[in-house]
Amino acid sequence: MDLKAQYATIKKEILTAVAEVLESQQCIGGPKVAELEEKIAEISDCKFAVGVSSGTDAILNSLMSLDIGAGDEVITTPFTFFATAGCIARVGAKPVFVDINPRTFNINSALIEPAVTEKTKAIMPVHLFGQMADMDPIMKVANEYELSVIEDAAQSITSTYKGRNAGSIGTVGCFSFFPSKNLGGIGDGGMIVTNDEKLYNRLFIMRNHGSNPKYYHKYIGGNFRLDPIQAAALLVKLPHLDKWTQARCRNAAYYDKKFAGTAVKTPYISPDCVTIYNQYVIRVPRRDEVVAHLKENNIGCEIYYPVPLHLQECFKYLGYKEGDLPESEKATKEVLALPIYPELTDKMKNYAAETILSFLG
Ligand SMILES: Cc1ncc(COP(=O)(O)O)c(C=O)c1O
């Protein structure tokens, strides 16, 4: 991703907004954070939002505020960024991995119910690459077994499933403002959205060490606060979000057309979903050779993700072995993310696509 290309288009406004925060010396919290919370709640079709320090802390705070901890199990996908399952383990709970739907790369909702035990407290679907997971069957299982649903929507702000917004279907939704996201800050940041007022109050208190009033700690929380400088920059970027997402979608359509009828498998988007294409992830034969070839030709690309979480060294204690979750394992060997950022030109897309196609022959 070329972050400088985007920055060049909004540099003046960003500098002004950051200077405003500095001049005010409102260095923690304040009106910028509150304004961003209000706006993110609105675009997510949720009643409440809590700004936090990162997408990771959005997930961590959600788990802590739902009192999920030692002895509990949380069902999730192994084909995601580490933070999803890392946070489950950090609160002392056990990540229970179920395999993915190979078409969408999202959790296979049909495999969730068989994984439910008496210890299951929550399901954490991840809306990967910009496309939401199959939420109806997930909510059906959650309702039947009285489980919380934490939507890891880090990659999917404003994405929809059957017309409903990412983050608005489960108990809570977690967003990341990591700079490469569709709405990316100038550093780390995140947001939690919910329609549950009681939970909102808890999330709000937990982000400030669980204190309310100040210095009286009803809960053990953390410092999960969103930096007002990040909030100010995000408020500058927010009005551009739809336009940037549309540009990503146009880039995806361009690649789709270039790769039609070739050995390259383009992303499958469910008719239930509108994706925001945070990533454009293809499956390609001889993937590692293609990566090397692209790098030789100065084309940025990335493998999301090279190792499924159930086979990560730190999760050895969970007892998974190779072959346990075959679709996730297969995906890690075949996927390749191509440049999709909004400022990408047709020439660059054409060069990336042609370089792959000529290599594959
Ligand atoms: C699926 C997923 N979950 C969680 C996170 C964590 O977000 P952050 O990097 O803001 O902590 C990310 C971000 O990279 C992500 O892609």
The ligand as a Gaussian input file, in Angstrom:
#p B3LYP/6-31G(d) Opt

LIG

0 1
 C       -8.818000      -9.440000      11.455000
 C       -8.062000      -8.516000      12.348000
 N       -8.303000      -8.545000      13.668000
 C       -7.680000      -7.716000      14.514000
 C       -6.753000      -6.801000      14.084000
 C       -6.038000      -5.958000      15.065000
 O       -6.108000      -4.609000      14.797000
 P       -4.920000      -3.613000      15.242000
 O       -3.774000      -3.851000      14.328000
 O       -5.540000      -2.272000      15.069000
 O       -4.602000      -3.902000      16.660000
 C       -6.478000      -6.724000      12.717000
 C       -5.533000      -5.707000      12.212000
 O       -4.604000      -5.759000      11.629000
 C       -7.130000      -7.605000      11.818000
 O       -6.878000      -7.568000      10.519000

